[in-house]
Amino acid sequence: MIFLSLPIQLHIKQRNAIMDEFFLLITLVAVFIGVPALVAYLLYKIPLKLGYPRAGKNLLLMFGLLVFGFILYVMFEDLFFTRSDAQKAITEQGFNLKDKFKLTTNTSSSAIGDYYHTFTIRVSAEDKSNAINQIVRSGNFTRCSEVTNDLMYTKDCYTGPILTRNYETVKTYVHEYFKPNGDGYAPTFIRISVNKDGLDLVFEDIDE
């Protein structure tokens, strides 16, 4: 592998990524369609064989309601996202919010191998100041003019080290966190932006 040219290596990585997505799709179909279908069949068929058809129907109905509830939860997941969830996500990045805040927006989307989640919270002036100070006083803080590469597309995006970056743009102070998750798995990329104007703090989780 080390003797191959860079374009060939990139082609091989792209081909492997496509194969990984294909096998992931097959796995998802088996897990989310095949397994529930098999469970539903057994829940109905076993009581029927034992001479309890009504019990089989009741078990099948309860299982159907459970699956339907799970589907609804996945479809409307954003509605179940709370302030506590937002605080946990922020705290995991080392930012502590001492005052109450308002969750103003929350959206997410996903596809095979990709996931995107963003929310905006309106914090107190003190929490905003603390967040900015934490970014500025970090050991790797840089000005916007010095940011030359995208942390999401670092060279060792699958097996490299965990990286963090803190910098300032024209409108925001930004903290970024990058964590490779191994070959075939989308790396975790999190960005927290503190707006200079207003009291909004934006959280982005981008896995692709």
VEXDREN-2710 file (C-alpha; in Angstrom, 1 decimal):
% VEXDREN-2710
k/r/px/py/pz
1/MET/0.0/0.0/0.0
2/ILE/2.8/2.4/0.8
3/PHE/4.3/1.9/-2.6
4/LEU/1.1/3.0/-4.4
5/SER/0.7/6.5/-5.7
6/LEU/-1.6/8.9/-3.8
7/PRO/-4.4/8.9/-6.4
8/ILE/-4.5/5.1/-6.4
9/GLN/-4.6/5.0/-2.6
10/LEU/-7.5/7.5/-2.6
11/HIS/-9.3/5.4/-5.2
12/ILE/-8.9/2.3/-3.0
13/LYS/-10.2/4.2/0.1
14/GLN/-13.2/5.5/-1.9
15/ARG/-14.0/1.9/-3.1
16/ASN/-13.7/0.5/0.4
17/ALA/-16.0/3.3/1.7
18/ILE/-18.6/2.4/-0.9
19/MET/-18.4/-1.3/0.0
20/ASP/-18.7/-0.4/3.7
21/GLU/-21.8/1.6/3.0
22/PHE/-23.3/-1.3/1.0
23/PHE/-22.7/-3.8/3.8
24/LEU/-24.1/-1.2/6.3
25/LEU/-27.2/-0.9/4.2
26/ILE/-27.7/-4.7/4.1
27/THR/-27.1/-4.9/7.9
28/LEU/-29.7/-2.1/8.5
29/VAL/-32.3/-3.9/6.3
30/ALA/-31.7/-7.1/8.2
31/VAL/-31.9/-5.5/11.6
32/PHE/-34.8/-3.1/11.1
33/ILE/-36.9/-5.2/8.8
34/GLY/-35.8/-8.9/9.0
35/VAL/-35.5/-9.1/12.8
36/PRO/-38.9/-7.4/13.6
37/ALA/-40.6/-9.6/10.9
38/LEU/-39.1/-12.7/12.4
39/VAL/-40.1/-11.7/16.0
40/ALA/-43.7/-10.9/14.9
41/TYR/-43.9/-14.3/13.2
42/LEU/-42.7/-16.2/16.2
43/LEU/-44.9/-14.2/18.6
44/TYR/-48.0/-15.2/16.6
45/LYS/-47.0/-18.7/15.4
46/ILE/-45.8/-20.2/18.7
47/PRO/-49.0/-19.4/20.8
48/LEU/-51.0/-20.6/17.7
49/LYS/-49.2/-23.9/17.7
50/LEU/-49.8/-24.3/21.4
51/GLY/-53.5/-23.7/21.0
52/TYR/-53.7/-20.1/22.1
53/PRO/-54.6/-18.1/19.0
54/ARG/-56.0/-15.1/20.9
55/ALA/-52.8/-14.8/22.9
56/GLY/-50.8/-14.9/19.7
57/LYS/-53.0/-12.1/18.2
58/ASN/-52.6/-10.0/21.4
59/LEU/-48.8/-10.4/21.4
60/LEU/-48.6/-9.5/17.8
61/LEU/-50.7/-6.4/18.4
62/MET/-48.6/-5.3/21.3
63/PHE/-45.4/-5.8/19.3
64/GLY/-46.9/-3.9/16.4
65/LEU/-47.7/-1.0/18.7
66/LEU/-44.1/-1.1/20.1
67/VAL/-42.6/-1.0/16.6
68/PHE/-45.0/1.8/15.5
69/GLY/-44.0/3.8/18.6
70/PHE/-40.3/3.4/17.8
71/ILE/-40.9/4.5/14.2
72/LEU/-42.7/7.6/15.5
73/TYR/-39.9/8.4/17.9
74/VAL/-37.3/8.2/15.1
75/MET/-39.4/10.3/12.8
76/PHE/-40.0/13.0/15.4
77/GLU/-36.8/12.7/17.4
78/ASP/-36.2/16.4/17.3
79/LEU/-39.3/17.0/19.4
80/PHE/-37.9/14.8/22.2
81/PHE/-34.6/16.8/22.4
82/THR/-34.6/18.7/25.7
83/ARG/-32.6/21.4/27.4
84/SER/-30.9/18.7/29.5
85/ASP/-29.8/17.0/26.3
86/ALA/-28.4/20.3/25.0
87/GLN/-26.5/21.0/28.3
88/LYS/-25.0/17.5/28.3
89/ALA/-23.7/17.9/24.7
90/ILE/-22.2/21.3/25.6
91/THR/-20.7/20.0/28.8
92/GLU/-19.0/17.0/27.0
93/GLN/-17.0/19.6/25.2
94/GLY/-15.8/21.2/28.4
95/PHE/-18.2/24.2/28.5
96/ASN/-20.1/24.6/31.7
97/LEU/-23.3/26.7/31.6
98/LYS/-24.1/28.1/35.1
99/ASP/-27.2/30.0/34.2
100/LYS/-30.5/29.0/32.6
101/PHE/-30.6/29.1/28.8
102/LYS/-33.3/28.8/26.1
103/LEU/-33.2/26.2/23.4
104/THR/-34.2/28.2/20.3
105/THR/-33.7/25.8/17.4
106/ASN/-33.0/22.0/17.0
107/THR/-32.7/20.1/13.7
108/SER/-31.2/16.8/12.7
109/SER/-30.9/14.7/9.5
110/SER/-29.3/11.4/8.6
111/ALA/-28.4/9.2/5.7
112/ILE/-26.4/6.0/5.3
113/GLY/-23.1/6.7/7.0
114/ASP/-23.9/10.4/7.6
115/TYR/-25.5/12.3/10.5
116/TYR/-26.0/16.0/11.1
117/HIS/-27.4/17.6/14.2
118/THR/-27.4/21.2/15.2
119/PHE/-29.1/23.3/17.8
120/THR/-28.9/26.8/19.0
121/ILE/-29.2/28.0/22.6
122/ARG/-29.5/31.5/24.0
123/VAL/-27.3/31.8/27.0
124/SER/-26.7/34.5/29.7
125/ALA/-24.1/37.2/29.2
126/GLU/-21.9/35.7/31.8
127/ASP/-22.0/32.2/30.3
128/LYS/-21.2/33.7/26.9
129/SER/-18.3/35.6/28.3
130/ASN/-17.0/32.4/30.0
131/ALA/-17.3/30.4/26.8
132/ILE/-15.4/33.0/24.8
133/ASN/-12.7/33.2/27.5
134/GLN/-12.3/29.4/27.5
135/ILE/-11.8/29.5/23.7
136/VAL/-9.4/32.4/23.7
137/ARG/-7.3/31.0/26.6
138/SER/-7.0/27.6/25.1
139/GLY/-3.5/26.5/24.2
140/ASN/-4.1/26.4/20.4
141/PHE/-6.2/29.5/19.9
142/THR/-5.7/31.2/16.5
143/ARG/-7.1/34.1/14.6
144/CYS/-9.3/33.5/11.5
145/SER/-6.6/34.5/9.1
146/GLU/-4.4/31.7/10.4
147/VAL/-6.9/28.9/9.9
148/THR/-5.9/27.3/6.6
149/ASN/-7.4/23.8/6.6
150/ASP/-10.7/22.1/7.4
151/LEU/-10.4/19.9/10.5
152/MET/-13.1/17.6/9.1
153/TYR/-10.9/16.5/6.2
154/THR/-7.7/15.9/8.1
155/LYS/-5.4/13.4/6.4
156/ASP/-5.8/10.6/9.1
157/CYS/-9.6/11.1/9.3
158/TYR/-10.2/7.4/10.2
159/THR/-7.2/6.3/12.4
160/GLY/-5.5/9.5/13.4
161/PRO/-5.4/11.2/16.8
162/ILE/-8.2/13.2/18.5
163/LEU/-7.8/16.9/17.5
164/THR/-9.2/20.1/18.9
165/ARG/-9.0/23.6/17.5
166/ASN/-10.1/27.0/18.8
167/TYR/-10.2/30.1/16.7
168/GLU/-11.9/33.4/16.0
169/THR/-13.8/34.4/12.8
170/VAL/-15.3/37.8/11.9
171/LYS/-18.6/36.9/13.6
172/THR/-17.9/34.1/16.0
173/TYR/-15.5/32.4/18.4
174/VAL/-15.2/28.7/17.5
175/HIS/-14.3/25.5/19.2
176/GLU/-13.9/22.3/17.1
177/TYR/-13.4/18.7/18.1
178/PHE/-12.5/15.9/15.8
179/LYS/-12.4/12.2/16.7
180/PRO/-11.6/9.3/14.2
181/ASN/-13.7/6.2/14.8
182/GLY/-11.7/3.7/12.8
183/ASP/-11.7/2.5/9.2
184/GLY/-15.2/2.3/7.7
185/TYR/-16.8/4.5/10.4
186/ALA/-17.6/8.2/10.0
187/PRO/-15.4/10.3/12.2
188/THR/-17.0/12.6/14.8
189/PHE/-16.8/16.3/14.2
190/ILE/-18.3/18.8/16.6
191/ARG/-18.3/22.5/16.3
192/ILE/-19.4/25.0/18.9
193/SER/-19.7/28.6/17.7
194/VAL/-20.3/31.6/20.1
195/ASN/-21.7/34.6/18.2
196/LYS/-20.1/37.9/18.9
197/ASP/-23.4/39.7/18.4
198/GLY/-26.2/38.6/20.7
199/LEU/-26.2/35.6/23.1
200/ASP/-26.5/32.7/20.7
201/LEU/-24.4/29.6/21.0
202/VAL/-24.6/27.1/18.1
203/PHE/-23.7/23.4/18.4
204/GLU/-23.1/21.2/15.3
205/ASP/-22.4/17.5/15.3
206/ILE/-21.4/16.4/11.8
207/ASP/-20.5/12.7/11.1
208/GLU/-19.8/12.0/7.5
END
